[in-house]
């Protein structure tokens, strides 16, 4: 669904509504204003005022515009039905498989392949790659560092906050890249990193779970990853999938160097396997 609006003119709650509409796509047609208010935990009055803010008389006029300009695809209708089925009692692994398929599909739908390849080249050739990963993203950052170091990249995980964050920023040069995880909203630390990038001229890559957010126009490369709806358990399946894609892409970009490093790692293991029997 083609939907856009001037983010700079929206309040925090209005931005939340816009992000929800962008994520839901054609499925927004199945909602009433009351249901939107309930799902987003926003008042009905705020929902009603939003439509005029983006140029429509009311929600009905907004829906009518969608119907007139876009044909609702069968897979969208099926997707809506599957979402409803998920609300019923099902086995955990069945539910997980269903949402995993949806979240990865939505992530890939928003992926700009050209920009994705450019980001891979940027990370593969930078002097040092810094990773900022607050909260739930910390585990993925550790995985990312572990695997990329095998390819010979210089990786550093930026402290999440405090004075240590400034210590890391002090050493970033314009040949470096900072990779940020920006889930839910932009933190003060993320704002500092992005603002400092304008002064030091280093590149930034952002992974976010919001299609419309404060991150827009702030980073050099912004990639969306679906983590479920606002009211659902926020899964890390799609973000991990996207990070693994970056890792494989970098491995392919640095194929000769990557294979050489992995061969050396294998030789080290063979050489010292008797001294370190637990090493595998």
ZATIDREN-997439 format. One record per residue (C-alpha): residue in three letters; y, z, x. Coordinates in pm, whole numbers, padded with zeros to 5 digits, always signed. Each point is the difference from the previous one (the first is absolute). Last residue first. Example, Ala and Ser with C-alpha at 12.3 -4.5 7.8 and 13.67 -1.06 7.14 Angstrom:
BEGIN
Ser-00106+00714+01367;Ala-00344+00066-00137;
END
This chain:
BEGIN
Unk-02819+01852+03622;Unk+00088+00299+00220;Unk-00225+00296-00073;Unk-00189-00041+00325;Unk+00316+00026+00213;Unk-00120-00012+00361;Unk-00284-00235-00095;Unk+00225-00224-00211;Unk+00254-00031+00280;Unk-00046-00359+00114;Unk-00112-00133-00339;Unk+00301+00151-00179;Unk+00238-00132+00262;Unk-00154-00347-00028;Unk+00052+00000-00379;Unk+00363+00096+00043;Unk+00044-00280+00253;Unk-00149-00244-00250;Unk+00235+00130-00269;Unk+00298-00052+00229;Unk-00103-00357+00083;Unk-00064-00082-00365;Unk+00345+00123-00099;Unk+00179-00181+00283;Unk-00166-00330-00087;Unk+00048+00042-00375;Unk+00358+00129+00004;Unk+00097-00180-00322;Unk-00350+00059-00139;Unk+00010+00371+00077;Unk+00351+00013-00148;Unk-00127-00158-00321;Unk-00299+00233-00011;Unk+00231+00301+00030;Unk+00245-00136-00258;Unk-00284-00059-00245;Unk-00129+00353+00065;Unk+00350+00124-00085;Unk+00001-00195-00328;Unk-00343+00132-00101;Unk+00106+00353+00090;Unk+00309-00038-00222;Unk-00223-00139-00281;Unk-00247+00290+00011;Unk+00254+00281+00044;Unk-00017+00096-00369;Unk+00278+00174-00189;Unk-00172+00175-00289;Unk+00163-00143-00311;Unk+00327+00069-00185;Unk+00215-00226+00216;Unk-00251-00284-00011;Unk-00242-00068+00281;Unk+00052-00021+00375;Unk+00104-00366+00025;Unk+00125-00113+00340;Unk+00330-00176+00055;Unk+00107-00134+00337;Unk+00354+00016+00141;Unk+00100-00173+00323;Unk+00340+00036+00168;Unk+00073+00329-00175;Unk+00291+00117-00215;Unk+00045-00297-00236;Unk-00221+00169-00260;Unk-00113+00344+00118;Unk+00202+00174-00273;Unk-00259-00120-00250;Unk-00130-00282-00219;Unk-00357-00108+00073;Unk-00104+00355+00082;Unk-00319+00092+00186;Unk+00161-00051+00340;Unk-00102-00137+00340;Unk+00299-00049+00227;Unk+00039-00196+00324;Unk+00302+00067+00223;Unk+00147-00192+00293;Unk+00219+00154+00270;Unk+00374-00076+00007;Unk+00113+00337+00138;Unk+00281+00056-00253;Unk-00164-00166-00299;Unk-00329+00168+00090;Unk+00179+00338-00014;Unk+00056-00053-00373;Unk-00367-00079-00054;Unk-00123+00304+00192;Unk+00256+00231-00165;Unk-00085-00128-00349;Unk-00370+00051+00071;Unk+00071+00360+00102;Unk+00199+00063-00317;Unk-00300-00119-00199;Unk-00004-00324-00196;Unk-00205+00030-00317;Unk-00357-00006-00137;Unk-00163-00128+00323;Unk+00191-00128+00299;Unk-00237-00049+00292;Unk+00202-00117+00298;Unk-00084-00224+00298;Unk+00266+00016+00272;Unk+00007-00294+00242;Unk+00122+00001+00359;Unk+00187-00258+00210;Unk+00331+00155-00113;Unk-00093+00330+00161;Unk-00128+00324-00149;Unk+00025+00294+00242;Unk+00263+00209-00181;Unk-00173-00059-00331;Unk-00298+00198+00125;Unk+00209+00306+00092;Unk+00183-00035-00331;Unk-00330+00040-00186;Unk-00086+00301+00216;Unk+00313+00173-00135;Unk-00149+00021-00347;Unk-00208-00246-00200;Unk-00320-00206-00017;Unk-00042-00036+00374;Unk-00028-00368+00100;Unk-00351-00121+00077;Unk+00002-00192+00328;Unk-00189-00319+00081;Unk-00008-00215+00316;Unk-00234-00287-00085;Unk-00306-00073+00212;Unk-00226-00129-00275;Unk-00187+00329-00008;Unk+00335+00170-00059;Unk+00015-00191-00329;Unk-00311+00170-00135;Unk+00094+00363+00063;Unk+00367-00049-00091;Unk-00083-00154-00337;Unk-00259+00268-00079;Unk+00253+00274+00087;Unk+00263-00173-00216;Unk-00247-00024-00290;Unk-00050+00376+00014;Unk+00374+00071+00005;Unk+00070-00212-00307;Unk-00060+00292-00238;Unk+00309+00189+00119;Unk+00228-00181+00243;Unk-00097-00300+00213;Unk+00250-00131+00255;Unk-00173-00232+00248;Unk+00158-00120+00326;Unk-00123-00320+00165;Unk+00102-00054+00362;Unk+00111-00302+00201;Unk-00047-00238-00292;Unk-00229-00304+00020;Unk-00283+00083-00239;Unk+00222+00191-00242;Unk+00236-00297-00040;Unk-00284-00251-00026;Unk-00161+00205-00277;Unk+00335+00034-00180;Unk+00046-00379+00012;Unk-00350-00050-00142;Unk+00079+00230-00294;Unk+00336-00172-00054;Unk-00180-00332-00041;Unk-00270+00154-00219;Unk+00251+00157-00241;Unk-00217+00259-00173;Unk+00095+00082-00360;Unk-00318-00137-00157;Unk-00202+00154+00283;Unk+00110+00351-00096;Unk-00069-00063-00369;Unk-00355-00115+00082;Unk-00055+00297+00233;Unk+00110+00237-00275;Unk-00206-00163-00273;Unk-00323-00016+00201;Unk+00038+00357+00121;Unk+00075+00114-00357;Unk-00332-00133-00123;Unk-00204+00115+00298;Unk+00145+00350-00032;Unk-00081+00019-00370;Unk-00358-00104+00064;Unk-00029+00246+00290;Unk+00125+00284-00222;Unk-00237-00076-00289;Unk+00175-00080-00325;Unk+00174+00200-00273;Unk+00258-00218-00172;Unk+00345-00059+00144;Unk-00147-00268+00224;Unk-00077-00205-00310;Unk+00375-00025-00074;Unk+00068-00138+00345;Unk-00285-00245-00046;Unk+00161-00126-00320;Unk+00335-00049+00175;Unk-00170-00194+00277;Unk-00172-00218-00254;Unk+00338-00085-00155;Unk+00140-00076+00343;Unk-00303-00214+00082;Unk+00066-00204-00313;Unk+00349-00100+00123;Unk+00307+00086-00208;Unk+00218-00310+00000;Unk+00349+00071+00130;Unk+00354-00089-00106;Unk-00009+00057-00373;Unk-00232+00301+00012;Unk+00206+00166+00274;Unk+00327-00057-00186;Unk-00148+00146-00318;Unk-00109+00310+00188;Unk+00356+00060+00127;Unk+00144-00061-00348;Unk-00241+00256-00146;Unk+00093+00249+00273;Unk+00367-00014-00103;Unk+00321-00206+00019;Unk-00090-00137+00340;Unk+00208-00042+00319;Unk-00155+00230+00259;Unk+00212+00305-00092;Unk-00040-00086-00366;Unk-00376+00047+00038;Unk+00036+00329+00194;Unk+00193+00182-00274;Unk-00311+00013-00221;Unk-00220+00143+00277;Unk+00258+00269+00077;Unk+00020+00090-00370;Unk-00378+00023-00024;Unk+00008+00267+00270;Unk-00191-00048+00326;Unk-00346+00133+00088;Unk-00100-00349+00119;Unk-00314-00020-00214;Unk+00161+00179-00297;Unk+00322-00203+00007;Unk-00198-00322+00028;Unk-00221+00104-00292;Unk+00306+00077-00214;Unk+00158-00333+00091;Unk-00316-00180-00114;Unk-00246-00154+00242;Unk-00236-00296-00034;Unk+00261-00249+00119;Unk+00027+00191+00331;Unk-00343-00145+00083;Unk+00176-00322+00095;Unk+00101+00151+00335;Unk-00093+00367+00029;Unk+00126+00039+00356;Unk+00336-00165-00063;Unk+00048+00196-00322;Unk-00078+00329+00178;Unk+00243-00080+00283;Unk+00275-00075-00253;Unk-00065+00328-00185;Unk+00010+00200+00325;Unk+00320-00177+00100;Unk+00147+00103-00334;Unk-00097+00361+00071;Unk+00170-00006+00342;Unk+00310-00174-00139;Unk+00034-00376+00018;Unk+00294-00214+00114;Unk-00118-00039+00361;Unk-00338-00117-00127;Unk+00148-00319-00148;Unk-00283-00130-00213;Unk-00318-00203+00030;Unk-00288-00103-00221;Unk-00217-00310+00022;Unk-00341+00098-00137;
END
